[in-house]
Every structure is written in C-alpha cells, then in structure tokens.
Amino acid sequence: LKGAQVLGLRRGMALTGEINLRGEVMPVVDVGVKLTAAHQAGCTLAIIPKAMEPELVKMRDEARGAYQKWLRERVVLAADMVDVLCQAVEGG
C-alpha cells in the first residue's frame, strides 16, 4: 500500500489482467462479470486488457442506461504496463 501512496494511484479503480514478463497485459476470462461487479461497487475507472476489446465492444452495444454509459466512459484498455500506469496514476 505504501507504493500506491507514493505513486498517487487513483481511488475507486478496478484492474483485471495478468502481466507477463515482457510487461504485456494478458487476456482474462469472464471480463463481463468483472466489469459488472466493478460498476456495482461504484468504481470510477476500470482497466482491462486490450485483448478484451471485442468483448467490450459487444457489451457496450448490448448494455442499456447507466451501465452502458459507464462502459463507454469509464472502461479503458491497456496493452502493457505503461498503459496501466498512465491510466492508474492520478493526473495520468
């Protein structure tokens, strides 16, 4: 937790994915379930693997109301650790 304070990580953020040794964000299973939970928990930002983009596009098309707006405005894609840190650090 001390490292998060030093970096100034955003509060209310959800992250999912696995980082490989090259710093790439790898795909995950059940990203829809994870995003639904993040939305219900009140997260203001969700970072998911770039490889999940087709599934995210489909979810955005099928969702309605506040959840659709949240998916469009609050979910960002990350291909590598640099992308994650750019989004996760306040002011990034």
C-alpha positions as CSV (number, residue, x, y, z in Angstrom):
1,L,0.0,0.0,0.0
2,K,2.9,2.4,0.6
3,G,3.9,2.1,-3.0
4,A,0.4,3.0,-4.1
5,Q,0.5,6.2,-2.0
6,V,3.9,7.2,-3.4
7,L,2.7,6.7,-7.0
8,G,-0.6,8.6,-6.3
9,L,-2.8,5.8,-7.6
10,R,-6.4,6.8,-8.3
11,R,-9.1,5.7,-5.8
12,G,-12.1,3.7,-6.9
13,M,-10.3,1.9,-9.6
14,A,-10.7,-1.7,-10.8
15,L,-8.0,-3.6,-12.6
16,T,-8.1,-7.0,-14.2
17,G,-5.5,-8.9,-16.2
18,E,-2.2,-10.6,-15.8
19,I,1.2,-9.0,-16.6
20,N,3.7,-11.3,-18.3
21,L,7.5,-10.9,-18.1
22,R,7.6,-8.6,-21.1
23,G,5.1,-6.2,-19.3
24,E,2.2,-7.1,-21.6
25,V,-1.3,-7.3,-20.2
26,M,-2.8,-10.7,-20.9
27,P,-6.4,-11.6,-21.6
28,V,-8.7,-12.7,-18.8
29,V,-11.9,-14.8,-18.6
30,D,-15.3,-13.5,-17.5
31,V,-14.4,-9.9,-18.1
32,G,-18.2,-9.1,-18.3
33,V,-18.8,-10.4,-14.8
34,K,-15.8,-8.4,-13.5
35,L,-17.0,-5.2,-15.1
36,T,-20.5,-5.7,-13.8
37,A,-19.1,-6.1,-10.3
38,A,-16.9,-3.0,-10.7
39,H,-19.9,-1.0,-11.8
40,Q,-22.0,-2.2,-8.9
41,A,-19.2,-1.4,-6.5
42,G,-19.1,2.2,-7.7
43,C,-15.7,2.1,-9.4
44,T,-15.0,5.3,-11.3
45,L,-12.4,3.6,-13.6
46,A,-11.9,0.0,-14.9
47,I,-8.7,-1.0,-16.7
48,I,-8.9,-4.2,-18.7
49,P,-6.6,-6.0,-21.2
50,K,-6.6,-4.6,-24.8
51,A,-7.2,-8.1,-26.0
52,M,-10.7,-7.9,-24.5
53,E,-11.7,-5.1,-26.8
54,P,-14.1,-7.2,-29.0
55,E,-15.9,-8.4,-25.9
56,L,-16.1,-4.8,-24.6
57,V,-17.5,-3.5,-27.9
58,K,-20.2,-6.2,-27.7
59,M,-21.0,-5.4,-24.1
60,R,-21.3,-1.7,-24.9
61,D,-23.7,-2.4,-27.8
62,E,-25.9,-4.7,-25.6
63,A,-25.9,-2.7,-22.4
64,R,-28.5,0.0,-21.6
65,G,-28.9,3.0,-19.4
66,A,-26.3,4.0,-16.7
67,Y,-24.3,0.8,-17.2
68,Q,-23.9,1.5,-21.0
69,K,-22.7,5.0,-20.2
70,W,-20.3,3.7,-17.6
71,L,-18.9,1.1,-20.1
72,R,-18.3,3.8,-22.7
73,E,-16.8,6.4,-20.4
74,R,-15.1,4.6,-17.5
75,V,-13.6,1.4,-19.0
76,V,-10.2,1.8,-20.7
77,L,-8.0,-0.8,-22.4
78,A,-4.3,-1.5,-21.6
79,A,-1.9,-3.4,-23.8
80,D,1.1,-3.2,-21.4
81,M,2.2,-2.0,-18.0
82,V,2.9,1.5,-19.4
83,D,-0.7,1.8,-20.4
84,V,-1.8,0.6,-17.0
85,L,0.3,3.1,-15.1
86,C,-0.7,6.0,-17.4
87,Q,-4.3,5.4,-16.5
88,A,-3.9,4.3,-12.9
89,V,-1.8,7.3,-11.7
90,E,-3.7,10.4,-10.8
91,G,-3.3,13.1,-13.4
92,G,-2.2,10.4,-15.9
